[in-house]
C-alpha cells in the first residue's frame, strides 16, 4: 500500500481484490458526506445498508444454506475495512453480521438459524447486541438482568446500556442471568428479543460522536418471550458470547485500520498539493514523519488483524490475536487521524475536509468494545505469563 493507492490490499488474490473493488464501487456512490449527513439528521444509513445486502456483502461470512456467501470472517473484515477506508465506518458491521450472526450460526437450532440468518445476510433484518450494564462494565459475571422461566417461556427484567442501533433493529440478542452465581460467576443465557416487544423501553444516550449508529439504554419490564427465544443451552450463554467476541474485536480492528487509511490518504494528498514557502508542506519532515509513523502503525495493525481473522477462520485460538489487533488498530487510527488533522492545519477542523468528524468515533474505540487497559491485562497474562490482575 502506498500513499498514491491507499486502497490496495496487503497480499490478496483475485477474489479479495474483486471483493474490495465491489465495496469501493458501492461506497463511492455515498462517501463520507453521506455518513455525516445521515448522522446529523438522526437517520440510519438504510439505503447503503440495503445496497450492501443486495450485493451479498453483509452476509459474506454467513453459511450459504442460510442465504449467505459462505465466506469467512476475513472476508467480512475486508468489507468493513474498505467501507471505512472510503469514509464510511459502519460500527454495525461488527455487530449484526459479525457478533450476532456468528453466535446464531454457532449455537442456534436449525429453526433459529433459518429464522434469523437469511434476513441478517440480506440486510432486511438487523440484530442488536445487548450485554453491557451500568454496574457490570467489563465484568460480564456481574450482569443483573434476569430471565425467569415460566410455562409459556421466559420473563426478562433489567436494563442494558450502550446498546447500539436499537432504532434500526428488529431484534436484540440479550445476555441475561438465569441461575445463581457461584464464586462470583453467574449462570447466563442468551435470548432473541423483539425490540418492540411489550415491556421493552429505550432511551437515546447523547454522545459526542458523529455516527448514524446511536446508543441506547434499554429496559426490560416483565418482557415475555417464548421458549424458542432461548439461543443455545440454559446457563451456557457465556460460551455463546465468546463465539462473538473475536468477530467483534476483529471487525472493530478492520474498521479502525480503514479509518486510518482514509485519514492518511487525505493527508498525503493535501501534503503533496499544499505549497507554502515555495515547496509542498510534505517536503518538511515535521509533516512527513508523523504521517510515515502512522502509516507504519497502520500496516502493522492490518497485519495483526489479518492474522487474527485467519486464526479464527481456521478454528484456532484467536482471542489474544483479536485483542492485540484491536488495540493496535485503535492506536494506529488515533495517530493517523491526529497526524492528518495536524497536516491540514486549521482546515483539519473544518467539516468539509471530513477528518474531525471522525474524532469522537476513533476515541470511542480505545474504550469499547473492550478497553485498551483490559487488552493489556489480557496480553500480559496470556502472552507473558504474568499474574492475573483482574
C-alpha positions in Angstrom: 0.0 0.0 0.0 1.3 3.5 -0.9 0.0 6.9 -0.3 -0.8 7.0 -4.0 -3.0 3.9 -3.7 -4.3 3.7 -0.1 -6.9 1.1 -1.1 -4.5 -1.6 -2.3 -4.6 -4.8 -0.1 -1.7 -6.2 1.7 -1.4 -9.6 -0.1 -4.5 -10.6 -2.0 -5.7 -13.0 -4.6 -8.2 -12.2 -7.3 -11.2 -12.9 -5.1 -10.1 -10.5 -2.4 -9.3 -7.8 -5.0 -12.7 -8.2 -6.6 -14.3 -8.0 -3.1 -12.5 -4.8 -2.3 -13.4 -3.3 -5.7 -17.1 -4.2 -5.2 -17.1 -2.5 -1.8 -15.4 0.6 -3.2 -17.7 0.9 -6.1 -20.7 1.0 -3.8 -19.1 3.3 -1.3 -18.1 5.8 -4.0 -21.8 6.5 -4.5 -22.2 7.6 -0.9 -18.9 8.7 0.7 -18.1 10.4 4.0 -20.6 13.2 3.2 -23.5 10.7 3.3 -22.2 9.2 6.6 -22.1 12.7 8.2 -25.4 13.9 6.8 -27.2 10.8 7.9 -25.7 11.1 11.4 -26.6 14.8 11.7 -30.2 14.1 10.6 -30.5 11.4 13.2 -31.2 8.8 10.5 -29.9 5.4 9.7 -27.9 4.5 6.6 -30.7 2.3 5.3 -30.1 3.0 1.6 -26.4 2.0 1.8 -27.2 -1.0 4.1 -29.8 -2.3 1.6 -27.3 -2.0 -1.3 -24.6 -3.8 0.7 -27.1 -6.6 1.5 -28.3 -6.9 -2.1 -24.6 -7.2 -3.2 -24.1 -10.1 -0.8 -21.6 -8.1 1.3 -23.4 -8.2 4.6 -23.8 -12.0 4.5 -20.4 -12.7 3.1 -19.5 -14.8 6.2 -22.9 -16.4 6.8 -23.4 -20.0 5.6 -24.8 -20.4 2.1 -27.6 -22.6 3.3 -29.0 -19.7 5.2 -28.7 -17.1 2.4 -25.1 -16.0 3.0 -22.0 -16.2 0.9 -20.4 -19.0 2.8 -17.2 -17.0 3.1 -15.0 -16.2 6.2 -14.6 -13.6 8.9 -11.6 -12.4 6.9 -14.0 -11.5 4.0 -16.3 -9.6 6.4 -13.2 -7.8 7.8 -12.3 -6.7 4.2 -15.8 -5.3 3.7 -15.6 -3.4 6.9 -12.1 -2.0 6.3 -12.8 -1.0 2.7 -16.0 0.9 3.6 -14.2 2.7 6.4 -11.3 3.5 4.0 -13.9 5.3 1.9 -15.0 7.4 4.8 -18.0 5.2 5.9 -17.0 3.4 9.1 -20.2 1.5 10.0 -19.9 0.0 13.5 -23.0 -2.1 12.7 -20.9 -4.4 10.6 -19.0 -5.5 13.7 -22.3 -6.3 15.4 -25.2 -7.5 13.4 -23.5 -9.6 10.7 -20.4 -10.3 12.9 -21.3 -10.8 16.5 -24.9 -11.7 16.3 -24.9 -13.8 13.1 -21.8 -15.7 14.3 -23.4 -16.5 17.6 -26.7 -17.6 16.0 -24.8 -19.8 13.5 -22.7 -21.4 16.2 -25.3 -22.1 19.0 -28.7 -21.7 17.4 -31.0 -24.5 16.4 -31.7 -25.2 12.7 -35.1 -23.5 13.1 -33.4 -20.4 14.7 -30.8 -20.2 12.0 -33.5 -20.4 9.3 -35.5 -17.7 11.1 -32.7 -15.2 11.7 -29.7 -15.7 9.4 -31.3 -15.1 5.9 -32.6 -11.6 7.0 -29.2 -10.7 8.5 -27.5 -11.8 5.3 -29.7 -9.8 3.1 -29.7 -6.7 5.3 -33.5 -6.8 5.6 -33.2 -7.5 9.3 -30.8 -6.1 11.9 -30.0 -7.6 15.3 -28.6 -5.5 18.2 -26.4 -6.9 20.9 -27.4 -6.1 24.5 -24.8 -7.1 27.0 -23.4 -4.0 28.8 -24.8 -2.9 32.1 -24.0 0.2 34.3 -22.9 -1.9 37.3 -21.1 -4.6 35.4 -18.8 -2.9 32.9 -16.2 -5.3 31.6 -17.2 -7.9 34.3 -19.9 -9.8 32.5 -20.3 -12.1 35.5 -22.0 -9.2 37.4 -24.8 -8.9 34.9 -28.1 -8.3 36.8 -30.7 -8.5 34.0 -32.6 -11.7 34.8 -34.7 -14.2 32.9 -37.2 -16.3 34.9 -38.6 -19.4 33.4 -42.4 -19.7 33.1 -44.8 -22.3 31.5 -45.0 -20.1 28.4 -41.3 -19.3 28.1 -39.3 -16.6 29.9 -39.8 -13.2 31.6 -37.0 -10.7 31.4 -36.4 -7.8 33.8 -33.4 -5.5 34.0 -31.6 -2.9 32.0 -28.8 -2.6 29.5 -26.9 0.5 28.2 -24.8 1.5 25.3 -26.8 -0.8 23.1 -26.1 0.3 19.5 -28.6 0.9 16.7 -31.7 -0.3 18.6 -33.7 2.1 16.4 -32.5 0.3 13.3 -33.0 -3.2 14.5 -35.9 -5.7 14.7 -34.4 -7.9 17.3 -31.8 -7.9 20.1 -29.6 -10.6 21.4 -29.8 -10.2 25.1 -27.5 -11.7 27.7 -29.4 -12.4 31.0 -28.9 -14.2 34.2 -30.8 -17.5 34.5 -29.1 -19.0 37.5 -27.5 -18.2 40.8 -23.9 -17.1 40.6 -21.2 -19.4 42.0 -17.9 -17.9 43.2 -18.9 -14.7 41.5 -19.5 -16.3 38.2 -23.1 -16.3 37.1 -25.2 -18.7 35.0 -26.0 -16.6 31.9 -28.2 -17.4 28.9 -28.9 -15.8 25.5 -32.3 -14.6 24.3 -33.5 -13.2 21.0 -36.0 -10.4 21.9 -38.1 -8.3 19.5 -37.2 -4.6 20.0 -40.9 -3.6 20.1 -42.0 -6.4 22.4 -44.3 -5.2 25.2 -42.3 -4.1 28.2 -39.2 -3.1 26.2 -38.2 0.6 26.7 -35.4 2.5 25.1 -33.8 5.9 25.6 -31.1 7.6 23.5 -27.8 8.3 25.2 -26.5 11.6 23.9 -22.8 11.2 23.0 -20.2 13.4 21.3 -19.8 11.0 18.4 -20.7 11.7 14.7 -22.2 8.4 13.6 -25.6 7.3 12.3 -25.5 4.5 14.8 -26.9 5.8 18.1 -26.5 4.4 21.6 -29.4 3.5 23.8 -30.4 2.5 27.3 -32.8 -0.4 27.0 -35.1 -1.6 29.8 -36.9 -4.8 30.3 -40.1 -4.7 32.4 -41.7 -8.1 32.6 -40.9 -8.8 28.9 -42.3 -12.2 28.0 -40.7 -14.3 25.3 -41.4 -17.9 24.2 -39.3 -20.9 24.8 -37.9 -20.6 21.3 -36.3 -17.2 22.2 -33.6 -19.0 24.2 -30.5 -19.3 22.0 -28.3 -22.2 23.0 -28.4 -24.0 26.3 -29.7 -22.6 29.5 -26.9 -21.2 31.7 -24.4 -21.6 28.9 -24.8 -18.2 27.4 -21.3 -17.1 28.2 -19.9 -19.8 26.0 -22.1 -18.5 23.2 -21.0 -14.9 23.8 -17.4 -16.0 23.4 -18.2 -17.1 19.8 -19.0 -13.4 19.1 -16.1 -11.7 20.9 -13.4 -12.4 18.4 -15.5 -11.3 15.4 -16.4 -8.1 17.3 -12.8 -7.3 18.0 -11.6 -8.2 14.5 -14.4 -6.2 13.0 -13.5 -3.2 15.1 -9.9 -3.5 14.2 -10.8 -3.7 10.5 -13.0 -0.6 10.8 -10.2 1.3 12.6 -7.5 0.4 10.0 -9.9 1.6 7.4 -10.3 4.9 9.1 -6.5 5.2 9.4 -6.1 4.5 5.6 -8.8 7.1 4.9 -7.2 9.8 7.0 -3.7 9.1 5.7 -4.9 9.1 2.1 -6.4 12.6 2.6 -3.4 13.9 4.5 -0.9 12.6 1.9 -2.8 14.3 -1.0 -3.0 17.6 1.0 0.7 17.5 1.9 1.6 17.0 -1.8 -0.7 19.7 -3.0 -0.4 22.4 -0.3 2.5 24.7 -1.1 3.9 27.2 1.4 7.3 29.0 1.1 7.7 27.6 -2.4 7.6 23.8 -1.5 4.8 21.4 -0.8 4.4 21.0 3.0 5.0 17.3 2.7 8.7 18.1 2.0 9.1 19.1 5.6 9.9 16.3 8.0 7.7 17.8 10.7 4.8 17.0 8.4 6.1 13.8 6.7 7.4 11.9 9.7 4.1 11.8 11.7 2.3 10.5 8.6 5.0 8.0 7.9 4.9 6.7 11.5 1.2 6.4 11.4 1.4 4.6 8.1 3.8 2.0 9.6 1.5 1.6 12.6 -1.5 1.1 10.3 0.2 -1.5 8.2 1.3 -3.3 11.4 -2.3 -3.2 12.7 -3.6 -4.6 9.3 -1.2 -7.5 9.6 -2.3 -8.3 13.1 -6.0 -8.0 12.0 -5.4 -10.4 9.1 -3.6 -12.8 11.3 -6.4 -12.8 13.9 -9.0 -13.3 11.2 -7.1 -16.2 9.7 -6.7 -17.9 13.0 -10.5 -17.6 13.6 -11.3 -18.8 10.1 -9.1 -21.9 10.8 -10.9 -22.7 14.0 -7.7 -22.0 16.0 -7.5 -20.0 19.3 -7.7 -16.4 18.2 -8.6 -14.5 21.4 -5.3 -12.9 22.1 -4.6 -12.2 18.5 -8.0 -10.5 18.1 -7.4 -8.4 21.2 -3.9 -7.3 20.1 -5.3 -6.4 16.6 -8.0 -4.3 18.1 -5.5 -2.5 20.4 -3.0 -1.9 17.6 -5.7 -0.7 15.3 -7.1 1.8 17.8 -3.6 3.2 18.4 -3.0 3.4 14.6 -6.3 5.1 13.9 -5.7 7.6 16.7 -2.2 8.5 15.5 -3.3 8.6 11.8 -6.3 10.8 12.4 -4.3 13.2 14.6 -1.5 13.5 12.1 -3.9 14.0 9.3 -5.7 16.8 11.1 -2.4 18.4 12.0 -1.3 18.2 8.4 -4.4 20.1 7.3 -3.8 22.9 9.9 -6.9 24.9 10.5 -8.6 23.0 7.7 -8.3 19.8 9.7 -11.1 21.2 11.9 -13.4 22.1 9.1 -16.3 19.8 8.4 -15.8 19.9 4.7 -12.4 18.2 5.0 -14.0 15.1 6.7 -11.4 14.4 9.4 -12.5 15.9 12.7 -15.9 14.4 12.2 -14.3 11.0 13.0 -12.5 12.1 16.2 -15.2 11.0 18.6 -15.7 7.6 16.9 -11.9 6.9 16.9 -11.7 7.8 20.6 -14.5 5.5 21.4 -12.6 2.5 20.2 -9.9 2.9 22.8 -12.7 2.2 25.3 -15.1 -0.2 23.6 -15.9 -2.9 22.8 -13.1 -3.7 25.2 -10.8 -1.1 26.8 -7.2 -0.7 26.0 -6.4 -1.4 29.6 -8.3 -4.7 29.6 -6.5 -5.8 26.4 -3.1 -5.1 28.0 -4.2 -7.1 31.1 -5.2 -10.0 28.9 -2.0 -9.8 26.8 0.2 -9.6 29.9 -1.5 -12.7 31.4 -1.8 -14.9 28.3 1.2 -13.9 26.3 3.8 -13.1 29.0 2.6 -15.4 31.8 2.2 -12.6 34.3 -0.2 -12.9 37.2 -3.9 -12.1 36.5 -4.7 -8.6 37.6 -8.5 -8.5 37.4 
